[in-house]
Amino acid sequence: MAEGAALKTDTRNTGPGRLLIAVYAVFAISATARAGYQILTKFSEAPLAYSLSAFAAVVYIVATVSLAKAGRTWFKVSVSAVLVELVGVLVIGALSVFDSVNFPHETVWSLFGRGYAFIPLLLPILGLVWLYRRRPAPKVAG
């Protein structure tokens, strides 16, 4: 019985987790489309910003896929992706405020996600809380 309960808490893709995955999927699609358009049409105007948009898109794709998959390895990938996202939002957000010369055009994470109603700042926090609450039970030796 305890083993079944441990397996249930190891699932991140049920209940509110589905909504979280859906939001990550929307950001993965929108960030990929935005970065692709920016890189293909005006990369020379802001190469750093547009490269960071592409990086953000990859992070959102990895987070989406890993949150949807069960298992310890995918849990670790999820935590890593969401932590990278949080650091990215904080660092790029701060750089875009204090070094606007290198960020003449916005990225998903510019100004802490202002162009996306600050959801990029809130999303990794919610993601980490969800992952903490749904972390796998410790392995039992034996």
C-alpha positions, 0 to 999 in steps of 0.5 A, spaced: 500 500 500 505 504 501 509 503 495 502 505 491 502 511 494 509 513 493 508 511 486 502 516 485 506 522 488 512 520 483 507 523 478 507 530 475 503 529 470 496 529 473 491 534 476 494 541 476 500 538 473 497 538 467 495 545 467 502 546 468 505 542 462 500 545 458 502 552 460 509 550 459 507 547 452 504 554 450 511 557 452 515 552 448 511 553 442 511 561 442 518 562 444 520 557 438 516 561 433 518 567 436 525 565 436 525 562 429 522 568 426 527 573 429 533 569 427 530 568 420 528 575 419 532 580 423 538 576 427 543 582 425 539 587 429 540 583 436 544 577 435 544 576 443 537 577 444 535 573 439 540 567 441 537 567 448 530 567 445 532 560 442 535 558 448 529 560 452 525 556 447 529 549 448 529 550 455 521 550 455 521 544 450 525 540 455 521 542 461 515 541 457 517 534 455 520 532 462 514 534 466 510 530 462 514 524 463 514 519 470 520 517 473 526 519 477 530 521 471 525 525 468 524 528 475 531 530 475 531 533 468 525 537 470 528 540 476 534 542 472 530 545 466 526 549 471 532 552 475 535 554 468 529 557 467 529 561 473 536 563 473 535 565 466 529 569 467 533 573 473 539 574 469 536 576 463 531 580 466 536 584 470 541 585 464 535 587 460 534 593 465 541 595 466 544 593 460 539 595 455 544 596 449 545 589 448 538 588 449 535 592 444 529 588 442 526 583 447 526 576 449 521 572 452 525 573 459 527 580 458 524 585 463 523 579 467 518 577 462 514 583 462 512 582 454 508 576 457 505 579 463 511 576 467 508 569 467 516 567 465 518 570 472 512 566 476 512 560 472 519 557 474 517 558 481 510 555 481 514 549 477 519 548 483 513 548 488 510 543 484 516 539 483 517 539 490 510 537 492 511 531 487 518 529 488 519 521 488 519 518 495 526 516 497 529 509 494 529 504 500 535 500 500 534 492 500 
